[in-house]
Amino acid sequence: MTTTHGTLNGKVALVTGGSRGIGAATAVRLAREGADVAVTYVSGEGAAKDVVREIESLGRRATALRADVADPGEAAGAVERTVRAWGRLDVLVNNAGIGVLGLLEGLALSDVDRVLAVNVRGVFLTSQAAAARMTSGSRIVTIGTCMTQRVPGPGGTLYAMSKSALVGLTKALARELGPRGITANLVHPGPIDTDLNPADGPYAAGQAAMTALGRFGTADEVAATVAHLAASPYVTGAEFAVDGGHAA
C-alpha cells in the first residue's frame, strides 16, 4: 500500500461516470493527490470496482456507487451517499455523459430526451445537491467537450448543444457560489484515447488531423487539469481546453 501526500489531503471527491476513461483516470489522479474518492457507474460495476481497488492501493478510501444521473433521485442520492459515508464533499467532478451523434433529421425525440437528461439535467441536479453540502474551499469541475468551441463537421448538433449548456451553467454557478468560497470550472477535452473513442479506431486519423498537435490526448492528461482545478482557490467560471489545439 502506498500512502499519498498531495494537494487534496483530507478532501473527499465524487466523480460521476468514474468507472472508465476520463472519469477513472480522474478518480485515480485525485486519490494520488490525497483525496478519498467515490465513483458512480451505471452498468460497469466490475470496472468501477477495479478503480476502487486501485485507489485503495494508494492508501485512500474509495467506493463505487451505482447511480444514473439521468434519474433525479439517483443524481442527488450519489451526493448524499458520499456525504453519509465520509461526512463531507469537497470536490465534485461532473464527468458522466453520453454522446449520440447523427444527422439532424435522423435524431429521435428519445435521443434528445436521453442526452439532455444525462448531459444537462444530470449535471445540474448533481451540482445542486453538491452545493447544498459543500463548504468554503470546495470545487465543482465539469467535463465538457471541444465541440462547444468548434464543430468540425455534420452530425454533432445534439451532443454539442447539450455540452454547450454547461458553459452557461458553470459561469452561473461560479457567480452564485463564489461568495461561499466555492469554485466552478469547465474542462473541454478534445479527441481522447478511450475505449469509446480509441486512438486506433476507424475515425481516429481524421480526428487527430484536426488538432494542432496531430494526435489524440490521454485520459491522464485531462485528469491532470481537473486535479489542478480541484486545488486552485482563485480560478472560477473558466473554460479550459485540453484538446491538442482542436479549437486553435
Long-range contacts (C-beta under 8 A, 24 or more apart in sequence): 1-56, 1-57, 1-58, 1-59, 2-57, 2-58, 2-59, 3-58, 3-59, 4-31, 4-32, 4-33, 4-34, 4-58, 4-59, 4-60, 5-34, 6-32, 6-33, 6-34, 7-33, 7-34, 7-227, 7-230, 7-231, 8-33, 8-34, 8-35, 8-90, 8-91, 8-227, 8-230, 8-231, 9-33, 9-34, 9-35, 10-34, 11-35, 11-36, 11-90, 11-91, 11-230, 12-36, 12-37, 12-38, 12-82, 12-86, 12-87, 12-88, 12-89, 12-90, 12-91, 13-37, 13-38, 13-89, 13-90, 13-91, 13-92, 13-93, 13-230, 14-38, 14-39, 14-40, 14-78, 14-79, 14-82, 14-89, 14-91, 14-92, 14-93, 14-130, 15-39, 15-40, 15-93, 15-95, 16-40, 16-67, 16-69, 16-78, 16-92, 16-93, 16-94, 16-95, 16-96, 16-122, 16-126, 17-41, 17-42, 17-69, 17-95, 17-96, 17-97, 18-48, 18-51, 18-64, 18-93, 18-95, 19-44, 19-45, 19-47, 19-48, 19-51, 19-64, 20-44, 20-47, 20-194, 20-195, 21-192, 21-194, 21-195, 21-196, 21-219, 22-95, 22-143, 22-189, 22-192, 22-194, 22-219, 22-222, 22-223, 23-93, 23-95, 23-96, 24-51, 24-219, 25-218, 25-219, 25-220, 25-222, 25-223, 26-93, 26-95, 26-219, 26-222, 26-223, 26-226, 26-227, 27-51, 27-55, 27-62, 27-93, 28-54, 28-55, 28-58, 28-223, 29-220, 29-223, 29-224, 29-226, 29-227, 30-91, 30-93, 30-223, 30-226, 30-227, 30-230, 31-55, 31-58, 31-60, 31-62, 32-58, 32-227, 33-227, 33-230, 33-231, 34-60, 35-60, 35-90, 35-91, 35-230, 36-60, 36-61, 36-62, 36-86, 37-61, 37-62, 38-62, 38-63, 38-64, 38-65, 38-78, 38-81, 38-82, 38-85, 38-86, 39-63, 39-64, 39-65, 40-64, 40-65, 40-66, 40-67, 40-69, 40-78, 40-96, 41-65, 41-66, 41-67, 42-66, 42-67, 42-68, 42-96, 61-86, 68-118, 69-96, 69-118, 69-122, 69-123, 69-125, 69-126, 70-114, 70-117, 70-118, 70-121, 70-122, 72-121, 72-125, 75-122, 75-125, 75-126, 75-129, 76-125, 76-126, 76-128, 76-129, 78-126, 78-129, 79-126, 79-129, 79-130, 79-133, 80-129, 80-133, 83-133, 88-133, 88-135, 89-130, 89-133, 89-134, 89-138, 90-134, 90-135, 90-137, 90-138, 90-139, 91-138, 91-139, 91-140, 91-141, 91-230, 92-126, 92-127, 92-130, 92-134, 92-138, 92-139, 92-140, 92-141, 93-141, 93-142, 93-143, 93-226, 93-230, 94-122, 94-123, 94-126, 94-127, 94-140, 94-141, 94-142, 94-143, 94-166, 95-143, 96-122, 97-143, 97-162, 97-163, 99-159, 99-196, 100-158, 100-159, 101-155, 101-156, 101-158, 101-159, 102-155, 102-158, 103-154, 103-155, 104-157, 107-157, 107-158, 111-158, 112-158, 115-158, 115-159, 115-162, 116-162, 119-159, 119-162, 119-163, 119-165, 119-166, 120-162, 120-165, 120-166, 120-169, 123-166, 123-169, 124-169, 127-169, 127-173, 127-184, 131-173, 131-177, 131-182, 134-177, 134-180, 134-182, 135-180, 135-181, 136-180, 136-181, 136-182, 137-181, 137-182, 137-233, 138-181, 138-182, 138-183, 139-182, 139-183, 139-184, 139-185, 139-229, 139-230, 139-231, 139-232, 140-170, 140-173, 140-177, 140-182, 140-183, 140-184, 140-185, 141-184, 141-185, 141-186, 141-187, 141-226, 141-229, 141-230, 142-166, 142-169, 142-170, 142-184, 142-185, 142-186, 142-187, 143-186, 143-187, 143-189, 143-222, 143-226, 144-186, 144-187, 144-188, 144-189, 144-239, 145-188, 145-189, 146-188, 146-189, 146-190, 146-191, 146-241, 146-243, 146-246, 146-247, 148-188, 148-239, 149-188, 149-241, 149-246, 149-247, 150-246, 150-247, 152-210, 152-246, 167-239, 170-237, 170-239, 171-237, 173-237, 174-236, 174-237, 174-238, 175-237, 178-236, 178-237, 183-229, 183-232, 183-233, 183-235, 183-236, 184-236, 184-237, 185-229, 185-235, 185-236, 185-237, 185-238, 185-239, 185-240, 186-238, 186-239, 186-240, 187-222, 187-225, 187-226, 187-229, 187-239, 187-240, 187-242, 188-239, 188-240, 188-241, 188-242, 188-243, 188-247, 189-217, 189-222, 189-242, 189-243, 190-217, 190-241, 190-242, 190-243, 190-244, 190-245, 190-246, 190-247, 191-216, 191-217, 191-243, 191-244, 191-246, 192-216, 192-217, 192-218, 192-219, 192-221, 192-222, 193-217, 193-218, 193-219, 194-219, 210-246, 211-243, 211-244, 211-245, 211-246, 212-244, 212-245, 212-246, 212-248, 213-244, 213-245, 214-244, 215-244, 216-244, 217-242, 217-243, 217-244
